[in-house]
Amino acid sequence: MRSASMLPILVLLVLLPGCGGKPELVKHSRTETPEAGSEAEITVARLFAAMKAGEYARRSFPELGWEDLRALLDRAASRETLTDFPRNPISSQYQVECSEGMVALWLMEGIRQGGHFASLNALCFRDAMADGQDWGAASEANHEALLAAYSAWWEKARVRSVAEAAMIDPLAGTGLHWY
């Protein structure tokens, strides 16, 4: 009878975006770097403007695609603190704030994984968890290494097909992982 009581939870996990089933690799197929003032730059600028203004209200992964990666990478060095940003609704850890750059990198990983939340939170740790530490500060201490990893990944990814690029793990060999 226990398995029958788990049925509603399993159905919910399958229906939530990014939970269950194999997601498609990406929703868009462009891999070229967008030009200045491109639709991708405008989309990403509007998304982050909404976050900064405290007007981000969406509970699902933002409508971003492969063409938005360059514009996200351009924001990835930012240390500006955001208090309103995408949060995975299935996470029990409520992340109060996060740097703009860390959010941009987390969204890049979500796009690479098929357009859904890449992990429970926009937190990135070394192999050992940040037990007893402020998780936000511990994650932010990895910002430079994370930025270097995604910058190196983008240089490889941007000249490959989406399917090939999506299979390259930016964090392979770094000791870093999304939480």
PEUR-V634314 format. One record per residue. OMEGA is omega in degrees with one decimal (* if undefined). Layout:
# PEUR-V634314
omega->OMEGA
omega->OMEGA
This chain:
# PEUR-V634314
omega->-178.6
omega->-180.0
omega->178.1
omega->179.5
omega->178.8
omega->-175.7
omega->179.7
omega->179.3
omega->179.5
omega->178.0
omega->179.0
omega->-180.0
omega->179.0
omega->-177.5
omega->179.2
omega->178.8
omega->175.7
omega->-177.3
omega->176.2
omega->-177.0
omega->178.7
omega->-178.2
omega->173.4
omega->-175.1
omega->177.3
omega->-178.3
omega->179.6
omega->-175.4
omega->179.8
omega->177.1
omega->-178.2
omega->178.2
omega->-179.2
omega->178.1
omega->178.7
omega->179.7
omega->-178.2
omega->177.3
omega->179.7
omega->179.0
omega->179.8
omega->178.7
omega->-178.4
omega->178.3
omega->178.8
omega->179.0
omega->-178.1
omega->174.5
omega->177.7
omega->178.1
omega->-177.7
omega->-179.9
omega->-178.3
omega->-175.7
omega->178.9
omega->-173.6
omega->-175.1
omega->-179.9
omega->179.1
omega->-179.8
omega->-179.0
omega->178.4
omega->180.0
omega->178.6
omega->-175.5
omega->-178.1
omega->-179.4
omega->-175.1
omega->-178.1
omega->-179.7
omega->176.0
omega->178.9
omega->177.6
omega->178.8
omega->-168.9
omega->179.1
omega->-175.7
omega->176.1
omega->179.6
omega->-177.2
omega->174.6
omega->173.6
omega->179.2
omega->-175.4
omega->179.8
omega->176.9
omega->178.6
omega->-175.4
omega->179.5
omega->179.0
omega->176.0
omega->178.6
omega->177.9
omega->-179.9
omega->-174.1
omega->-178.2
omega->-179.6
omega->178.0
omega->178.3
omega->-179.2
omega->179.8
omega->176.6
omega->179.6
omega->179.6
omega->178.9
omega->177.5
omega->175.5
omega->179.8
omega->176.9
omega->176.9
omega->179.7
omega->-178.4
omega->174.5
omega->176.8
omega->176.4
omega->179.1
omega->-176.1
omega->-178.6
omega->-179.8
omega->-176.1
omega->176.1
omega->179.6
omega->-179.6
omega->-177.0
omega->169.7
omega->-176.5
omega->177.3
omega->178.3
omega->-177.5
omega->-178.5
omega->177.2
omega->179.9
omega->169.5
omega->-174.7
omega->178.9
omega->179.3
omega->178.8
omega->178.4
omega->-178.4
omega->177.2
omega->179.2
omega->-173.7
omega->-177.4
omega->179.7
omega->178.9
omega->177.9
omega->178.8
omega->-179.3
omega->-179.2
omega->175.2
omega->178.0
omega->178.1
omega->-177.0
omega->178.3
omega->176.1
omega->-172.0
omega->-171.8
omega->179.8
omega->179.6
omega->173.3
omega->179.4
omega->-178.6
omega->179.1
omega->-177.4
omega->-179.1
omega->-178.9
omega->178.9
omega->-179.3
omega->-179.0
omega->-175.0
omega->179.8
omega->176.8
omega->-178.0
omega->-173.9
omega->179.5
omega->174.0
omega->175.9
omega->-179.4
omega->*
